[in-house]
Each structure stands twice: as structure tokens, then as C-alpha cells.
Amino acid sequence: MSKKQNLVPRDGRTLAVGIVARISGGPNQKELSLEDQEDHGRELVAEYYDGPAGYRVIVTTAKGERLDRPELTDIEELLRAGTLDVLVCEDIGRLIRGAEAVRLCGVAVDHGVRVIAPNDCIDTAEDSWEEDVISACRDHVGHNAHTSKRLKQKLMNRFKKCGGATARPVYGYVVPAGAKTYDEWRTDPAATPIYREWFRRLKADPNCCAVADWLNRQGIPPGPYARRETWDGKMVRRVTGNAILKGTPGRGFKRTVKHHGTGRRVPVRNPDGPTYRTCLNLVHVETDLFDEVNAALTAANAGFGRKPVNGLDPRTRVPRKRTKFPGQHARCWYCGRPYVWGGNGQAGNLMCPGARDRTCWNSVGFDGGRAAARAAEAVAAALYRLDDFDPQFRQMVAAAGRDGGVDAGRRWAELTRAEADLAGRKQNLQKAVAECGPRPMLRQQMDEYEAAERALARTRRELERLRDRPPALPASVADLRALVEEKFRDLATDSPEFGAVLRLVVPAFHVHLVRLCDGGHPLPRARVTLTLAGVVPDAREVAGLDDLLTRPFVLNLFEPPPRERIRAAAVRLAAEGLDQRAIARRLAEPATQAAVSQALALDRRMREAGLATPYVVLTEPPADYPKLRRHRHPRYQFAPVPGYAPPPI
């Protein structure tokens, strides 16, 4: 009996035919291929059956490994419904590349649908159809793997050999028409000063969002292939870490891993690392500055990312925004956590997040706007108190100009000792590897040593640069004052830009609680370190200058209670012999006789305790203040930040 007679319509009249046509959608594939596959299927049916036929053509453009294609669900529903007599595909890979094709063919056979794939010699009318489908799937999967390896090797070879297989250009690069290699690319001369200012800003403050705002204000467009029309922090971070800026484009940063549940190829970090090529025609930023800024960004962001789950970020879309001073900068003196906005339900207040999680008892918040304003006032006052140190300041700057940076000898000696120590440890580790073989722990230790080696190399290059040029320093205290005032000029105290500058001059901001010695509410006070050298990066290169420009001071983040505000005046008037009612009438601030009595009692308590001020520092929650009760919760457990030690008050 011929094969033509084997094709019999279910309804006895019209043969129901399904044709599957698919292309992957690559750059070299054309839609015409889909029409060719459909015509091939019709010709095949005409050879097998002489009568009338109705066609259901399923056309798709997708990867053959993908199991989540909607047309696969449609095909399986057609097979189970029994509405088809025959399903035709040019080869079984047009249906699906992989063992899923065996299951679909089995569904077709169970429901009386014949599957024919002529290029793979598959016909489910044959007893060997299952073996034939498995063999074809093996060939298709192997062909994919071999093609992938061949293309990867070929493109990597072109990259190593001549700088071929280029990526898409980012901002600042010009690709001439017909250019095939990185050697043919050119830098945009107008972009070089932009990149230098870009990296200078990140070196002073590792805040990519601030640089994005600056680029947008300057009207700098993103790269030609950017999806956004304006910069944001993520784009700035990606471009900042692109090694092409220092003239070393790379290839092989990612590799793909198949997710067998969906057939998707997921990009993951290449464990072997990328391959780089030196192209001096592409340099926008010096290598030392590039490495230093990226190391600073990595250190600034360390520990803030979510912990990966199976190597992947569990949440891919989480909003991030810049914060105003002192948000994420002020720290709880007790547990070391950075304060966050929204304290106790008030948008303008900050509080320790440990109190929310019941890992810190300090739930007292403070007004963020008041803290920023008082910090700015403290900076201004400190600037004008420096006049007494002007001769000493001038002397240090002059000495630094003559010597090319004071204290260089000490730093060179420290660097030499550190390099010798690291070399010894690396040698010991190499001996351990030779004796024990490569172990994960030893590999991790070697990575740490290599990172330390790169840091020491950056320090050496920095010292060499300082040896060739004097530090850039203001000539006098007046020049320093003008520099700081210029930084703060035209910036609102509640703006992120103001906070970025203030973080440079106020590197430490620890908040603890105090209380009047006669009781009452706990009040927030900050122990602040002010360093005016924060706006002068080279100041740290001059011995003693950083110490000269650094001042610790106390910042009250509260308004004193009435009895403390009138205490000094009330004591003075009481010494003149006035009674409490007369004192109340003479005070500048309206007060009652009871308030005067409380102020005088507070002063007596302070003197009896031998205190210079009426405030006492709280090192633990007071037992007589019921509003602080987080520590009484059954789930409370004090847990400071690992490795945190409170600074002295």
C-alpha cells in the first residue's frame, strides 16, 4: 500500500493539515524562508494525498529552544482536540529543538495525528518514529552547541588579533563609516574634558546620580544607542566602569546559561573574566584615575546590594533615589546604623532603622532640616575661627610647595614596607597552593592579595605624581574660606547637591541621646567631625594640615526645654535677691513662677552632681521613661552593625 493511501481524512472529505514554519529571527534570516517552508509542506501533502486539503499554517519567529512560545501551546491543543489529520514541518527543529519534540510527537500519535518531517526522515507512521525523533533532536542540539562554540571562538579571535567584533559605542566615541575594528574608532575631542570633570566629581563624591544631574544640566546627550534620552545614576555607573575609557576595550564579560524550564538563554557573569585589548587611540581618562574612581565606587556600594539568590538578583526593579543631608549619613551612636527619613511617621524626621527592626532601643528621631541648617552654621563659624591659624597655614602650604608634598618620605617608607609584606604573603600562599593544590579558600585569598596589590600600585602612582608636581592648595585661610563658600553658594540646604558638599566637610555625624539631669525627655545630640580639608583633596598629602583643619564639636538637634532656656538668667536674678515671681516678670522669655522654680531646681541638681552642663549622656534606655520601650518587646535583641565600635563622646 502506498503512503498516499495512508493519509485518510477523518471526516472522509477534506484532509486537515497543520504546517509549522519557524525562523530564529537572526540578522541573516529572511521572512521569505517562512514562505519556503509553507510551500514545502504543501508540496509534501500533494505527494501523499490526491484529494482536497484544508491548511492551518502556524508561523513564528523565535528561538527553537524556547519552551514558553505560545504557539507550542496552540499546537498541543490542536493535537489533543483531534482536529488535524497530519502535522508537517520541514524538520523537527522547526517545531522545537530538544527532547520536548518527542513528547509532542507522542501526543500527536495518541490522538491519531500523523507527524511528518521530511528533512529528518521522520514519519510517525513508521514503527521507529520515536528513535528517529530522538536522533534528530540530538543532532539539532549538537548543531546548536557546535555553532555557538565556533562563533564565540571566531569572534574572540578577531577581537584579540585585530580588535574586531566591536561593541556598540558609548558617549564620546566616533565610529567612521565602514569601520570594523577598535583601531579604526576615534574619540570625540569635546567629550574628553567632560569625562575628566565626570571622574573628578566621582573622586570627590562617589555619587553617580549627582553626576547624572550635572550631565543633564550641561545638555550632554547619552550614547547613540541609549534607550533613554537623559542620564541617570545607573547609566553613569555603567559607563564609568567601561574600560574602553582608559583605552582597554574588553570582550567576554558574560556567558549564557540555559534555563531548561523555559529554554531561555540567561546571561551570567563569565567566571573566567573578560579579555582586554589595548587601544591607545580610545583613551579619555588616565588609567590611574579610572581604577581609583571605580575602586571607590565599589567600596562605597559594598554591602548595600541585595544578597543574590542562586547567583541572581531576587528583585530586578527596585526604585532608588538620592537622599538629602543628613539622611544615610548620620549614624546611630549606639548601633552604628545610618539614619533614614520618615522617623516615627513624620516625613521630615530621621530615625535609626534598628528601632523599627527591634535591634536598637534608640527610637528618638530628629528634624533633618534643622540638623542640616545647624551643620551649615557650624561650618560657617569654623571658617572664621581659622584666622588665628593663618600664619601656620601659610607656612605649611609654602613648605608643601617647596617639597612637592610634605610627609612623602613617610608615605614612601610605609608603601615599601606594605609591598614587601604583601610579596612575602603571596609567596607563602603560592607555596601552599603548590603543596595542597588549588582550593576555593586559597583562590579567594589570592584574589584578595591581588586586589591589595592593585591598591598599592595606585598608591605608588599617586606618590609618583605628587613627586612631579606640588599639591594644589589654597594659599591662605582666606582663599580656603572663599573655596568653601563657593561650594555652598546658591545651594538650598534641602537639596542633594548641598548634602554632597556637606558630606565632604562633615565626614562623621554620630547621634546619641542626652537628658537633663532632673529627668524629662531624651533629646538627640550629634557628635560631629568637621574637616574643612574635605574640599581640598591634596590637603591630606601635607602632614599636619588635615589635623589643623579638623574640629570635633557638639551639635544639639533639639530646642532646649523651657527650664533650661531660662536657667542661667533665673540664677543670675536670684543672686540679686529677687523672688521667683519677680524673676518671671524680668525674664526676656515669657515664663511663670513654676517655670522659674523648675529652672532653679535644675541648677541646684546640676551643681550637686558636679556637672558643668545640665545634660547627661544616655548609654542605655532610662528605666523611668515609659515611652522608650522597644527594648521591652519579646523579640527585641540589641544587634549593632558587625564590627562597629562607638566613637568616644
LOMITOR-764826 format. One record per residue (C-alpha): x, y, z; residue in one letter; chain. Coordinates in steps of 0.1 Angstrom, whole numbers, plus 5000, padded with zeros to 4 digits. Example, Ala and Ser with C-alpha at 12.3 -4.5 7.8 and 13.67 -1.06 7.14 Angstrom:
<vexlums>
px	py	pz	type	mol
5123	4955	5078	A	A
5137	4989	5071	S	A
</vexlums>
This chain:
<vexlums>
px	py	pz	type	mol
5000	5000	5000	M	A
5015	5034	4991	S	A
5020	5063	5015	K	A
4994	5084	4997	K	A
4967	5059	5006	Q	A
4977	5061	5043	N	A
4966	5097	5045	L	A
4929	5094	5051	V	A
4907	5124	5062	P	A
4888	5119	5095	R	A
4856	5133	5080	D	A
4861	5113	5047	G	A
4861	5145	5027	R	A
4889	5171	5034	T	A
4923	5163	5048	L	A
4931	5187	5078	A	A
4967	5197	5075	V	A
4988	5217	5100	G	A
5021	5232	5088	I	A
5047	5246	5112	V	A
5071	5272	5099	A	A
5097	5289	5121	R	A
5128	5311	5118	I	A
5150	5322	5147	S	A
5149	5359	5137	G	A
5187	5363	5133	G	A
5201	5391	5112	P	A
5208	5369	5082	N	A
5174	5352	5081	Q	A
5145	5365	5059	K	A
5108	5362	5061	E	A
5109	5346	5027	L	A
5122	5314	5045	S	A
5088	5311	5062	L	A
5070	5311	5028	E	A
5095	5285	5015	D	A
5087	5262	5045	Q	A
5050	5266	5039	E	A
5054	5258	5002	D	A
5075	5227	5010	H	A
5047	5214	5033	G	A
5021	5219	5007	R	A
5042	5200	4981	E	A
5047	5172	5005	L	A
5010	5168	5012	V	A
5003	5169	4974	A	A
5027	5139	4970	E	A
5010	5120	4998	Y	A
4973	5128	4991	Y	A
4954	5135	4959	D	A
4921	5148	4974	G	A
4911	5182	4988	P	A
4930	5195	5018	A	A
4925	5224	5043	G	A
4956	5240	5058	Y	A
4963	5255	5092	R	A
4997	5273	5090	V	A
5014	5282	5122	I	A
5042	5308	5116	V	A
5065	5321	5142	T	A
5098	5339	5146	T	A
5115	5327	5178	A	A
5144	5306	5191	K	A
5138	5269	5186	G	A
5149	5261	5222	E	A
5123	5283	5238	R	A
5096	5262	5255	L	A
5075	5292	5265	D	A
5065	5301	5229	R	A
5026	5305	5228	P	A
5024	5287	5195	E	A
5036	5254	5212	L	A
5005	5256	5234	T	A
4983	5262	5204	D	A
4999	5232	5186	I	A
4994	5209	5215	E	A
4957	5220	5219	E	A
4952	5212	5182	L	A
4967	5178	5186	L	A
4947	5169	5216	R	A
4914	5182	5200	A	A
4919	5158	5171	G	A
4911	5184	5145	T	A
4942	5177	5124	L	A
4949	5146	5103	D	A
4986	5154	5097	V	A
5012	5179	5111	L	A
5040	5188	5087	V	A
5073	5206	5095	C	A
5104	5208	5073	E	A
5125	5193	5100	D	A
5117	5185	5136	I	A
5138	5215	5148	G	A
5112	5238	5132	R	A
5088	5225	5159	L	A
5112	5225	5188	I	A
5149	5219	5193	R	A
5152	5194	5221	G	A
5136	5164	5237	A	A
5102	5183	5241	E	A
5097	5174	5204	A	A
5095	5137	5214	V	A
5067	5144	5238	R	A
5047	5165	5213	L	A
5050	5137	5187	C	A
5038	5112	5213	G	A
5007	5135	5220	V	A
5001	5135	5182	A	A
5003	5097	5179	V	A
4980	5092	5209	D	A
4953	5114	5192	H	A
4956	5100	5158	G	A
4976	5128	5142	V	A
5005	5118	5118	R	A
5037	5139	5121	V	A
5060	5142	5090	I	A
5094	5159	5090	A	A
5109	5150	5056	P	A
5144	5166	5061	N	A
5149	5144	5092	D	A
5132	5113	5076	C	A
5106	5113	5104	I	A
5072	5098	5099	D	A
5052	5087	5129	T	A
5035	5061	5107	A	A
5068	5041	5110	E	A
5074	5019	5140	D	A
5108	5035	5145	S	A
5095	5071	5147	W	A
5104	5076	5184	E	A
5140	5066	5178	E	A
5141	5088	5147	D	A
5129	5118	5166	V	A
5153	5113	5195	I	A
5182	5110	5170	S	A
5171	5142	5152	A	A
5168	5161	5184	C	A
5203	5150	5194	R	A
5216	5163	5160	D	A
5198	5196	5163	H	A
5210	5203	5199	V	A
5246	5193	5189	G	A
5245	5216	5159	H	A
5234	5245	5181	N	A
5262	5238	5206	A	A
5289	5234	5179	H	A
5277	5266	5160	T	A
5278	5286	5193	S	A
5313	5275	5201	K	A
5325	5282	5166	R	A
5311	5317	5166	L	A
5324	5325	5200	K	A
5359	5313	5191	Q	A
5359	5332	5158	K	A
5347	5365	5173	L	A
5371	5363	5202	M	A
5400	5355	5178	N	A
5391	5386	5157	R	A
5390	5407	5189	F	A
5424	5395	5200	K	A
5440	5396	5166	K	A
5429	5429	5152	C	A
5404	5445	5176	G	A
5374	5432	5156	G	A
5339	5421	5169	A	A
5334	5456	5183	T	A
5306	5465	5208	A	A
5282	5494	5204	R	A
5299	5528	5211	P	A
5291	5548	5242	V	A
5292	5586	5245	Y	A
5324	5602	5234	G	A
5334	5578	5206	Y	A
5331	5582	5168	V	A
5328	5552	5145	V	A
5337	5561	5109	P	A
5316	5546	5081	A	A
5328	5511	5073	G	A
5350	5507	5105	A	A
5353	5471	5116	K	A
5379	5473	5144	T	A
5385	5493	5175	Y	A
5417	5506	5159	D	A
5395	5525	5134	E	A
5374	5542	5161	W	A
5381	5577	5172	R	A
5375	5597	5204	T	A
5353	5628	5203	D	A
5376	5657	5214	P	A
5347	5675	5230	A	A
5340	5645	5253	A	A
5374	5643	5269	T	A
5371	5674	5292	P	A
5335	5661	5301	I	A
5349	5627	5312	Y	A
5377	5643	5332	R	A
5352	5665	5351	E	A
5329	5635	5354	W	A
5357	5614	5371	F	A
5369	5644	5392	R	A
5334	5647	5406	R	A
5331	5610	5414	L	A
5365	5610	5430	K	A
5354	5638	5453	A	A
5320	5622	5459	D	A
5311	5587	5447	P	A
5275	5597	5438	N	A
5266	5586	5402	C	A
5231	5603	5405	C	A
5248	5637	5411	A	A
5270	5633	5380	V	A
5239	5623	5360	A	A
5221	5655	5371	D	A
5252	5675	5362	W	A
5254	5659	5327	L	A
5217	5666	5321	N	A
5222	5703	5332	R	A
5250	5706	5307	Q	A
5229	5691	5279	G	A
5252	5662	5273	I	A
5234	5635	5254	P	A
5238	5598	5262	P	A
5254	5574	5237	G	A
5238	5568	5203	P	A
5223	5535	5214	Y	A
5210	5546	5248	A	A
5173	5538	5253	R	A
5169	5569	5275	R	A
5172	5605	5263	E	A
5187	5617	5296	T	A
5213	5603	5320	W	A
5205	5585	5353	D	A
5227	5571	5380	G	A
5227	5535	5366	K	A
5239	5548	5332	M	A
5266	5568	5347	V	A
5278	5538	5367	R	A
5278	5515	5337	R	A
5298	5540	5316	V	A
5322	5548	5345	T	A
5331	5511	5347	G	A
5336	5507	5309	N	A
5373	5500	5305	A	A
5372	5515	5270	I	A
5375	5549	5286	L	A
5411	5541	5296	K	A
5418	5526	5262	G	A
5413	5489	5270	T	A
5380	5476	5255	P	A
5370	5442	5266	G	A
5351	5412	5254	R	A
5337	5381	5272	G	A
5322	5397	5303	F	A
5291	5374	5301	K	A
5283	5339	5291	R	A
5249	5323	5286	T	A
5234	5295	5307	V	A
5203	5276	5295	K	A
5172	5277	5318	H	A
5157	5243	5310	H	A
5123	5251	5323	G	A
5117	5277	5296	T	A
5145	5271	5271	G	A
5158	5306	5276	R	A
5195	5315	5275	R	A
5202	5337	5305	V	A
5234	5359	5306	P	A
5255	5355	5337	V	A
5290	5368	5347	R	A
5318	5349	5330	N	A
5337	5331	5358	P	A
5369	5333	5337	D	A
5367	5371	5333	G	A
5368	5392	5302	P	A
5397	5396	5277	T	A
5411	5431	5272	Y	A
5429	5447	5243	R	A
5450	5479	5245	T	A
5439	5507	5221	C	A
5456	5540	5229	L	A
5435	5558	5204	N	A
5405	5554	5227	L	A
5418	5569	5259	V	A
5396	5596	5276	H	A
5407	5590	5312	V	A
5441	5581	5327	E	A
5444	5545	5339	T	A
5452	5555	5375	D	A
5422	5578	5378	L	A
5399	5552	5362	F	A
5410	5525	5386	D	A
5409	5547	5416	E	A
5374	5560	5409	V	A
5359	5526	5402	N	A
5375	5512	5433	A	A
5360	5540	5453	A	A
5326	5533	5438	L	A
5329	5496	5445	T	A
5338	5503	5481	A	A
5311	5529	5486	A	A
5284	5505	5474	N	A
5298	5474	5491	A	A
5272	5457	5514	G	A
5242	5478	5501	F	A
5231	5454	5474	G	A
5206	5426	5479	R	A
5220	5392	5486	K	A
5218	5371	5454	P	A
5196	5340	5453	V	A
5212	5313	5432	N	A
5235	5339	5418	G	A
5208	5362	5406	L	A
5192	5394	5420	D	A
5158	5383	5435	P	A
5143	5417	5426	R	A
5152	5434	5393	T	A
5132	5466	5396	R	A
5136	5484	5429	V	A
5134	5523	5429	P	A
5164	5541	5441	R	A
5166	5578	5448	K	A
5191	5603	5461	R	A
5188	5615	5497	T	A
5192	5648	5514	K	A
5217	5655	5542	F	A
5219	5640	5568	P	A
5199	5610	5555	G	A
5221	5579	5551	Q	A
5250	5599	5566	H	A
5241	5605	5603	A	A
5247	5573	5623	R	A
5232	5560	5655	C	A
5259	5562	5681	W	A
5246	5530	5698	Y	A
5243	5506	5669	C	A
5261	5522	5640	G	A
5232	5522	5615	R	A
5227	5552	5592	P	A
5196	5573	5600	Y	A
5167	5572	5575	V	A
5140	5596	5566	W	A
5104	5591	5578	G	A
5111	5587	5615	G	A
5081	5580	5637	N	A
5058	5586	5608	G	A
5070	5622	5600	Q	A
5085	5628	5566	A	A
5109	5655	5577	G	A
5123	5634	5607	N	A
5151	5609	5608	L	A
5154	5579	5630	M	A
5176	5548	5635	C	A
5162	5519	5614	P	A
5173	5495	5641	G	A
5145	5507	5662	A	A
5120	5496	5635	R	A
5136	5461	5634	D	A
5138	5459	5672	R	A
5176	5456	5671	T	A
5182	5490	5687	C	A
5164	5508	5715	W	A
5171	5543	5702	N	A
5137	5553	5687	S	A
5141	5591	5692	V	A
5140	5610	5659	G	A
5152	5644	5650	F	A
5143	5671	5625	D	A
5165	5667	5593	G	A
5161	5703	5581	G	A
5172	5717	5615	R	A
5202	5694	5615	A	A
5213	5705	5580	A	A
5209	5742	5589	A	A
5229	5739	5621	R	A
5256	5719	5604	A	A
5259	5747	5578	A	A
5261	5773	5606	E	A
5288	5753	5623	A	A
5308	5752	5591	V	A
5305	5790	5586	A	A
5315	5797	5622	A	A
5345	5773	5619	A	A
5357	5791	5587	L	A
5360	5825	5605	Y	A
5377	5809	5636	R	A
5406	5798	5614	L	A
5420	5833	5611	D	A
5441	5827	5642	D	A
5459	5798	5623	F	A
5466	5818	5591	D	A
5504	5821	5597	P	A
5507	5784	5604	Q	A
5485	5775	5574	F	A
5506	5797	5551	R	A
5538	5781	5564	Q	A
5525	5746	5558	M	A
5514	5754	5522	V	A
5547	5771	5514	A	A
5566	5741	5527	A	A
5545	5718	5506	A	A
5551	5739	5475	G	A
5589	5737	5481	R	A
5590	5699	5489	D	A
5563	5687	5465	G	A
5542	5674	5493	G	A
5553	5671	5529	V	A
5554	5637	5545	D	A
5562	5620	5512	A	A
5592	5602	5528	G	A
5570	5586	5555	R	A
5544	5575	5529	R	A
5571	5561	5506	W	A
5585	5541	5536	A	A
5551	5528	5545	E	A
5544	5518	5509	L	A
5577	5500	5506	T	A
5570	5480	5538	R	A
5535	5472	5527	A	A
5547	5459	5493	E	A
5574	5438	5509	A	A
5549	5423	5534	D	A
5524	5416	5506	L	A
5551	5400	5484	A	A
5560	5377	5513	G	A
5524	5367	5520	R	A
5519	5359	5482	K	A
5550	5338	5482	Q	A
5538	5318	5512	N	A
5504	5314	5496	L	A
5519	5301	5463	Q	A
5539	5275	5483	K	A
5506	5264	5500	A	A
5489	5261	5466	V	A
5518	5240	5453	A	A
5516	5217	5483	E	A
5478	5214	5486	C	A
5466	5222	5451	G	A
5441	5248	5441	P	A
5414	5252	5468	R	A
5385	5276	5469	P	A
5398	5292	5501	M	A
5433	5297	5487	L	A
5419	5311	5454	R	A
5398	5336	5474	Q	A
5429	5346	5494	Q	A
5449	5351	5462	M	A
5421	5373	5448	D	A
5423	5394	5480	E	A
5461	5397	5476	Y	A
5458	5408	5440	E	A
5433	5434	5450	A	A
5456	5447	5477	A	A
5485	5447	5451	E	A
5464	5469	5427	R	A
5456	5493	5456	A	A
5493	5496	5464	L	A
5501	5502	5428	A	A
5476	5530	5427	R	A
5492	5545	5458	T	A
5527	5543	5442	R	A
5515	5560	5411	R	A
5499	5587	5432	E	A
5531	5593	5451	L	A
5550	5595	5418	E	A
5526	5621	5405	R	A
5529	5641	5437	L	A
5567	5640	5434	R	A
5564	5656	5399	D	A
5540	5684	5409	R	A
5533	5704	5441	P	A
5499	5698	5458	P	A
5471	5721	5447	A	A
5463	5741	5479	L	A
5448	5774	5487	P	A
5475	5800	5496	A	A
5458	5812	5528	S	A
5429	5808	5551	V	A
5410	5835	5532	A	A
5414	5815	5500	D	A
5402	5784	5517	L	A
5372	5803	5531	R	A
5364	5815	5496	A	A
5367	5780	5482	L	A
5343	5765	5508	V	A
5318	5794	5503	E	A
5319	5789	5466	E	A
5310	5753	5470	K	A
5279	5762	5491	F	A
5269	5792	5471	R	A
5234	5790	5455	D	A
5226	5756	5471	L	A
5195	5751	5491	A	A
5200	5733	5524	T	A
5174	5707	5514	D	A
5190	5699	5480	S	A
5210	5667	5473	P	A
5238	5689	5460	E	A
5241	5707	5493	F	A
5243	5674	5511	G	A
5270	5661	5487	A	A
5292	5691	5497	V	A
5283	5689	5534	L	A
5293	5652	5535	R	A
5328	5663	5524	L	A
5333	5687	5552	V	A
5313	5667	5578	V	A
5326	5631	5573	P	A
5314	5619	5608	A	A
5279	5626	5622	F	A
5271	5603	5652	H	A
5238	5609	5670	V	A
5233	5600	5707	H	A
5208	5609	5733	L	A
5211	5632	5763	V	A
5187	5642	5791	R	A
5185	5669	5817	L	A
5199	5657	5850	C	A
5165	5661	5866	D	A
5148	5638	5841	G	A
5125	5645	5812	G	A
5125	5636	5776	H	A
5156	5621	5759	P	A
5170	5646	5734	L	A
5191	5639	5703	P	A
5226	5654	5701	R	A
5252	5649	5674	A	A
5290	5644	5678	R	A
5303	5659	5646	V	A
5337	5659	5630	T	A
5343	5689	5608	L	A
5372	5689	5583	T	A
5375	5719	5560	L	A
5402	5699	5541	A	A
5374	5679	5526	G	A
5370	5704	5497	V	A
5408	5703	5491	V	A
5418	5668	5480	P	A
5455	5674	5482	D	A
5453	5686	5518	A	A
5458	5650	5531	R	A
5492	5649	5514	E	A
5505	5676	5537	V	A
5515	5664	5571	A	A
5496	5682	5599	G	A
5473	5702	5576	L	A
5444	5679	5578	D	A
5446	5679	5616	D	A
5448	5717	5616	L	A
5416	5720	5596	L	A
5397	5693	5616	T	A
5375	5701	5645	R	A
5352	5679	5666	P	A
5322	5697	5680	F	A
5287	5690	5695	V	A
5256	5698	5676	L	A
5223	5699	5696	N	A
5195	5687	5673	L	A
5168	5699	5697	F	A
5153	5730	5712	E	A
5162	5732	5749	P	A
5133	5727	5774	P	A
5120	5760	5789	P	A
5136	5754	5823	R	A
5170	5751	5807	E	A
5165	5781	5784	R	A
5158	5804	5814	I	A
5181	5787	5839	R	A
5211	5810	5835	A	A
5191	5842	5837	A	A
5170	5829	5866	A	A
5201	5820	5886	V	A
5216	5855	5880	R	A
5184	5873	5890	L	A
5180	5851	5921	A	A
5215	5860	5931	A	A
5203	5897	5931	E	A
5177	5888	5958	G	A
5146	5887	5936	L	A
5118	5863	5944	D	A
5106	5838	5918	Q	A
5076	5859	5907	R	A
5098	5890	5902	A	A
5123	5868	5883	I	A
5095	5856	5860	A	A
5085	5892	5852	R	A
5121	5902	5844	R	A
5129	5874	5821	L	A
5131	5881	5783	A	A
5112	5849	5776	E	A
5076	5847	5790	P	A
5077	5824	5820	A	A
5057	5815	5850	T	A
5067	5813	5887	Q	A
5065	5775	5884	A	A
5089	5775	5854	A	A
5114	5797	5874	V	A
5112	5773	5903	S	A
5120	5743	5880	Q	A
5149	5762	5865	A	A
5164	5770	5899	L	A
5159	5733	5910	A	A
5176	5721	5878	L	A
5206	5744	5886	D	A
5209	5730	5921	R	A
5207	5694	5909	R	A
5234	5702	5883	M	A
5258	5717	5909	R	A
5251	5689	5934	E	A
5261	5664	5908	A	A
5293	5683	5899	G	A
5282	5688	5863	L	A
5294	5716	5840	A	A
5261	5714	5820	T	A
5227	5701	5830	P	A
5228	5674	5803	Y	A
5238	5638	5809	V	A
5245	5612	5782	V	A
5223	5582	5780	L	A
5241	5550	5774	T	A
5211	5528	5780	E	A
5173	5533	5779	P	A
5162	5551	5811	P	A
5141	5529	5834	A	A
5118	5559	5844	D	A
5108	5569	5808	Y	A
5079	5547	5796	P	A
5079	5559	5760	K	A
5112	5542	5752	L	A
5100	5506	5754	R	A
5113	5489	5722	R	A
5137	5471	5743	H	A
5109	5455	5763	R	A
5094	5437	5733	H	A
5098	5399	5734	P	A
5115	5399	5700	R	A
5140	5427	5709	Y	A
5176	5419	5707	Q	A
5202	5446	5705	F	A
5224	5439	5675	A	A
5248	5466	5664	P	A
5264	5467	5629	V	A
5291	5440	5627	P	A
5325	5454	5637	G	A
5310	5487	5649	Y	A
5326	5504	5679	A	A
5311	5536	5692	P	A
5334	5566	5690	P	A
5342	5584	5723	P	A
5318	5612	5733	I	A
</vexlums>
